[in-house]
């Protein structure tokens, strides 16, 4: 017969005062002894546990009060988390070297066009880091998702990272919670720069914090953040983290948008960034034009249902490509440019519209991209037209690719600012990109060939006359 265990009562701990002084002299007996000087304290050790529990509860309340979005890799939609086992082995071998190597690159930037699997790669990396054989190495993750409320906003970005790091990294927890107590006094919806200052820079700058091994922050889909004007500032703050917290490494993914590339390719940060552009390897990965289009177009959010309901439109696009991969790649980038259009049929109609007599499918596509970005009827003001021609001259005739800063130094038909150059590059992101060195380059040499050939580029607003353009460049160089 088993005995029911008895509950041990709390142990009483008594701390007495000091021993009294000897009694004083007296005729018949000694005087009363003096009182002890120390206090007498009697308490139960259960009080210690209660106080510890109360402290943990208070810390949890502070942690719970940190504003955050459910943006970690476990919360992303199924499409972003799909990864085909056995693929991208070369890329993951390269990532493993970056993770374990002693090199100076604390940031790995994975760029590429729509539908090339950047989010799937980021999700798979998170999974591998979380289940690393030498212990979890994922510090935090944030997956931007266009059109998903807090997941497309920048204002919860840094507070979400801080919350995840406090949970995943015991060595950072007390620092973040202590900083959050002060930070939250300023309100829960503070500007991004104040959030970074309060939760990262202030608690960690000048503090030596040892991480057991390099920890990775995975940030996916920077281009899907709706606050485009805030992204350059967000990136500049984010790039401070490996400096403030040595041992932190950043894995970033994005489409190669000019406003993102211009920050990540600036001279001050370029030595610390390893850049891999998936566009450079897409031919090997997809194998042929048909497979590439079949796998990429439906994965651009706007066109998934449209292609399922109208499969013949994708068939027409494949036929139009006629085995020319560059056409397929430019076509995908063109469709991606219109990813926010309310009617998916309109971009397809523009893409498949017949070109001028004698124009190849690729030339017709280039002309359509230019007229969509800069409609002739809206560019009748001479100053605007001159600015566009100056930009296209620099794209088509510069001996070497130039950065936006360098382009702005040329005084051609009319001066153009760095902001104008980035804006025009963004409008032509179907055919232009900012490379890993921060220079604007055509996606393919056929675009500059098109601009310079009057038989192919048949609209005078876009055609670049070689002789006139070279003379203008020479004059600008002599006058610099």
Beta strands, then each sheet from edge to edge (+ up, - down):
strand 1: 12-15
strand 2: 41-44
strand 3: 107-111
strand 4: 138-143
strand 5: 215-220
strand 6: 248-254
strand 7: 273-277
strand 8: 402-403
strand 9: 432-434
strand 10: 439-442
sheet 1: 1+ 2-
sheet 2: 4+ 5+ 6+ 3+ 7+
sheet 3: 8+ 10- 9+
end
